[in-house]
Every structure is written in structure tokens, then in C-alpha cells.
Amino acid sequence: MTERFDARDLANAVDAGILRPGQDHELLAFLRRGARPQEGFQLANVAFYFGGLLIMAAMGWLLTEAWMRIGDWALLAVACSYIAVLTWLALAMQRRQQTAPAGVLAAASVSIVPLAVFAFERLLGWWPQDIWQDDYHPYYTHVNASWLLMEAATVVAGIAMLRLIPFPFVVMPIALALWFMSMDTAAWWYGQTLTWSQREQVSIGFGLALLVVFVVVDGRTRHDYAGWGYLAGLLAFWCGLTSMNSDSELSKALYCLINLLLMGCAVLLRRPVFMAFGALGVASYLGYLSYEVFAESLLFPVVLTVIGLAAIGLGLAYQKRREQLSAALRARLPGWLVTALPALRD
């Protein structure tokens, strides 16, 4: 339950000796500025993110071939115009304290940087002639060391944007560019096209590294950058892990165990996104058991139903006692690890 305070309440605190004279005005000004803006899952925010994703899609993977034929100068002008206008709108909204739309537009602006660099490289003759000379789409679907400049520029632009508009969603295009960069750097390192197995390994390694970074960042910044960082890290890690094929029952059981550990991380860090990915992984493993191992068993659906009801019960219990559960789990960890973890949040 959220309590609201006004100037009279703070004046009463001064009269009672809880606050010193003058502190009531300072505290009231601080509260009005907002110590940590909270978005909440509101319909307006859904619209903001949906609109931003539409802009990203329009100027990214849904860009039509007709745009590729308008000429490099025109393509560069259009991309730069989009970046300039979106950044200007974002800054204007930030000045009006409209934090969420400002941040979404800032992220959309950063996501267009690869297109501008693509056109710039073609104008200077730096674009390799042997790979998709007239197509921008493979940037999102293929691995190639030639994309590195585009990815590096996106990361730099994203960091600069965070200085102007410190909004957590801007982390997402930065993290995706780093994910792509990890793949393309590996291709450059190996000097050849990566096999699917190598892509999986790189994706898992990058995802784990990103998760570790944002565990360190979590709770140590004014804005919640870790939320989107966790999502990007889990996408890289979980997608790489899930796409791996194995005929070994042991490795499949290990996959399930890793996803159970992700669910444990949700309790430890109090981040539902870990629970979502972990639950998807466990569900896919149970689906495999249902269709392959226990296809002829009449009891297996009953057992799964019982497990599902137990999971719902555990979820309800966690909802009521999440502080105690998180604290109890941390109490069983080494001291150095607890110190490295983010503090428990409300």
C-alpha cells in the first residue's frame, strides 16, 4: 500500500521534532522530483513500448527492398533524419517529465544507428562486395565480421544516449548489438563462418557474461538498468541452450536442472524474468518426456497435473513470503557471494 504525504504532514513532523526546520521543504522538493521514477504496467506504457517497437521494426528487419534502391545518400539522409527527430522528441518529452515515452523514443533512435552506418560504409566503398551488397536484413539474421562497425557504433551511440536520457530500455538495443558483436567477433576470430554449434556456444557464453555484469549493476544505479539487461542476457543464454540438440537423456535432464536453477535465481534476485525463462525450459523438458519417454503412460498426465498444482501452491506461498524465502536462501550462500548480490528490493 502506497502512502501519500503532503506539506502539512512534513510540517507536523518538524513540530514533533522528527525533522529539523527546513528539512521538510527539502524533502518535499525531493519527493516531487521523484527519487526513482516508477513506470508500472499501465496501458499507456504498453502503448509507448508498442509504438517504439513498431518504429524499430519499420527501420530494421521490416525495411523493404524499395528503400535499398533509393540510393546510398538518400538512405543515409533518411536514417540520420530519423535519429535526429526521434532524439529531439525524446529530449523534449524528457524536459516535460514524460519519462517513459522519452526513453522508448531514445531506444528507437539508437536502433536506427546500424542502418546509418550501413549507408555510410557503402558510400565510402567500405562495404564488402561479396556479402549481401544490396541488403540490410542479414544484419539481424546472419553472422559476419563485416557487421562489427555497425554494432560498435550502436553501442557507442547507446552509451551516449544513456548520458542524455538515462532510461533503462535504452540498454536493450545496446545489449542486442553486443550479442550480435559477440557472434561476429567469433566469426572474425575463427576466420570462417561459424557452425551452428559454435553459435550456440558463443550465445551461451555471452548470455552468462551479460547476466553476471547486470547482477553487479543491479541495485547500484539510480535507474533499474538491470531489468532489461537480465532480459537480454537470458535471451542469449536460454536461446543458445535450448537450441542445442542432444540424444543423451543425461544432457536433457541437465537442461531441466539448469532451468530449475534459473527459477531459483528468480527467488534469489526477486526477478520474475528468470522464473519465466526457467518455467519455459522445464515445460519444454516435460513436454519431451510426455511425447517421447512416457508416451504410453496413463499416469504421466496425472503426475504433471499434481506437479502443476504444487507449483501454483509454491507460487502463492512465495508471493506471501518472498522476503523470508529470499533471505533464507541467501543465508545458505557464502558471505562473499551475498555481498556481491544486489540488495533485496521492495
N, C-alpha and C positions, 0 to 999 in steps of 0.2 A: 504494500500500500504506500503510495507516494504522498508525503505531506507537503503542503504549500505554506510558505512563510511570507509575511509582508513586513513593511517598515515598522508597524506598530508592535509586532511580535519581537523584533530585534530591539526596539526601544525598551520594551519590558525587560528584555534580557540585560540591558545596561542598568536599568533601575534595580534589578535583582543582584547586580554585582557579578554576573556571569561574563559579560563583555565590558571592556573598558570604553569610556566615552570616545566616540569617533570610530570605533571598530564596527559599530552597527552600519554606518554608511559605507565603509569599505567592503564589508561582507555583502551588503545588498547589491552594490555595484558589481561585485564579482559574480554573484548568483545570476544577475541579469545578463551578464556577458555569456554565462554558461561555461562552467569548468570543463565539461566534456559533453559535447552535443550528442544527444541520443536520437537515432533515427526512428526506431520502432518499425514494425512490419505493418505499415499503413498503405492504404490503396494508392495514395499519392506517390509514395516511394516506389511501389510496383510500377506505376506509370513512368516514373523517371528512369528506372533501370531498363524497362522495356524500350522506351524511346532511344536511350543510349545504345542498347544492343542493336536496334534497327539501323542506327547510323553506322555502327561498326560493321554490320553485315553488308550494308549498301556499298561502303567504300573498301570492303575487304574481299571476302570469299564470294560475294554475290555480284561483284563488279563484272559487267557484261563485256564481251569481246569488242563491242562497238566502241567502248571507251578506250580500248587499246589501240584503236585505229585513228584516233583524233590527232595523234602526233605527240611527240615527247614534250614539247614546250607547253602545249595545251594541257596535257596530263599533269605536268609539274605545277602549272598555274592553278589548276583546279584543286589539286591536293593541298598546296600551300594556302589557298583561299579558305578551304575547309578548316585547316588547322588554325589559321588566324581568326576566323569568325567564331569558331567554337571556343577558342581560348578567350577571346574578348567577351563573349556571352557568359562564360564561366566566371571570369573576374567580375563582371557586372553583377551577377547573381550573388557572388560571394560578398560584395560590398553591401548588398541588400539583406545579408544574413540568410540567404536561401542556400544552405549548405549542401543538401543532397543533390539538387539539380546542377549546382555548380560543379560538384565533384564528378558527377556522371558525364557531364559535357567535357570536363578536363580529361577524363579517361578516354572518351571517344576521340578527342583531339590527338592524344598520344598514339592511339591505334592506327591513325592515318599516316604517321611518320614513315612506315616502311614503303608505302606507295610513293611518297615524295622522293625518297632515296632511290627507289627503283627507277623512276623517271629521270632523276638526276644522273644516275650511273649510265643510263642509255644515252643521254645527251652528250656525256663526256667520252663515250665509247669504251667505258669500263665494263660494260655488261658482256659476259661471255657469249660468244656466238653459238656455242654448241648446246646450250640448255634453254629451252623454252623462251626463245628470244622475244616472242611477242605475247607472252602470257605471264600474268602476275599471280594467278591462282595457285600454282605449285608451292608458293611460299608457305601456305598453310597445310599442305598435304605431303610434301616431299622433303627429303633430307639432301642438302647440298651445301658445300662450303661457301658457295658464292653468295649465300644469303647473309653471311656474317656481318657485313657492313650495315645492312638494313636492320638487323637485330641489335647491333651495338648502338646505332643511332636511336632506336626506340627506347633502349634502356636509359641512355643519357637524357633524352627528352622527357622520359617519365620521371627521372630523379629531379630534373629542373622544374617540372610541373608540380611535384610534391612541395618544392620550396615556395611556389606561388600559391598553390591550393592544396593544403595538407589534408586530403580526403582519402580514406582507406581504399576505395575502389580503384584509384589510380595504380595501386600495387598490382592489380590483375594484369593489365597489358605488359607491365614490366616483367612479371613472373612468367607470363607466356613467352615473351621474347627470350628470356633466359632459358626457358625449356627448349625452345627451338635452337637457341645458340648451343646448348649442350649437345644436341644431336649433330648439328652442322660442324661443330668443333671436332667431335669424334670422327666424322667423315673426313675432315681435313687431316686429322692425326693419322688415321689409318691409310689415307691416300686412296681410298676406294669407296664404292657405295656400301653402306652398312647393310649387313644382313638383318633379317627381322629379329633374330635372337640378340644381335648386338644392340639394336634399337631398344629392345625391351630392357636389357641390362643398363643402358645409359639412362633410360627413363626412370627406372627404379632407383638408381644411384642419385640422380638429380633430385627426384622427389624426396628421398630421405634427407639429403643435404638441405633442401629448402625447409623441410619440417623442423630440422634442428635449428636452423637460423631463426625461424619465427617462434620457436619455443623460447629462445634467448630474448627475442624482441618483445614477446608477449608481456603485457603489464608494465613495460618500461618506457612506453611512449604515451604522449598525451592523447593521441588518437589510436583507435584499435586497428592498426595495420595488420596484425597477426590474423585476423579473421579471414581476409581474402588470401593472405599468404598460405594459411593452412589449406584452404580450398585448392589453390594452385598446386601445392606440394602433394596433396592427396590425389589429385587428378593424375599427376605424373607417376607417382608411386603405384597407385592402385591400378591404373590402366595398364602399366607395364607388367605388373604382377599378374593381373587377370588374363592378359593376352598370352601368357606363357603356356605352352602345351606340354603335357607330361602324361605318360602312360603308367606312371607309378602311383599306387594308392597312397604311399607314404608322402609323396610330394603334394598330392591333393589334400591330404589331411593337414600337412604343414601349412598349406594355403588357408585352410579354415582356421588354424591356430593363429596365424598372423592377423586375420580379420577379427578374431576374438580379442587379440591384443589391441587392435585399433579401438574396439569398443571399450576396453579397459582404459585407453588413453582419454576417451570421452569423459570417463568418471574422474580421472586424474587431473585433467586440464579444464574440465567443465566446458567442453566444446562439442556441441551436438553434431558438427560436421563429421567428426571421427566416428560417431555412432552410426551415422547414415551410411558411410562407406563400408564400415565393418559389417553392418547388418546386410548390406547388399552382397558382400562376399560370402558370408555364412549362408545366406539364402541360395546363392548360386551353387554352393557345395552341397547343400541339402537337396537341391534340385537334381544335381548329378547323382546323388545316392538314390533318389526316387526313381529316376529313369534308367539307371544303369545297374546299380548294385542290388537294390531291393525292389526291382520292378514287379516281382511275383509275390511280394509280401503283402498280406492283408492288414497287418498290424502297423506297418510303417506310417500310413497317413494318420492313424490314431496317435502314435508316438509323437509325430510332428505337431499335431494339434495340442497335445499336452505341453510340449516344449514351447509352442507359441503362447499358450495361456500363461505359462510360467514366466516367459519373457515380458508379457504385458504386466504381470504382477510385480516383477522386478522393476519395471519402468515406473510403476506407480509408487513403489517403495522408494526408489531413487529420487523421484520428484519431491517427496516429502522430507527425505533425509539426505539430500545431496551434500550438504556441508559436512555432516558427520561421516558419510561414506568417503568423500574426498579426503577428509582429514585422516580417517582410519587407514586408507590406502597409502597416503604419504608417510604415515607413521612407520610403515614397514619398509620404507626405502632408505638407502644410505643418506646420511646427512648432506654430503656434497651434492647429491642429485636433487634433494629437496630444495637446497639453496639455489640451484640453477633453474628450477621450475618457476613459472610465473606465480604470483600470489593469487590466492583464491579471490574471486570476484563475487559481487552480489548478483 
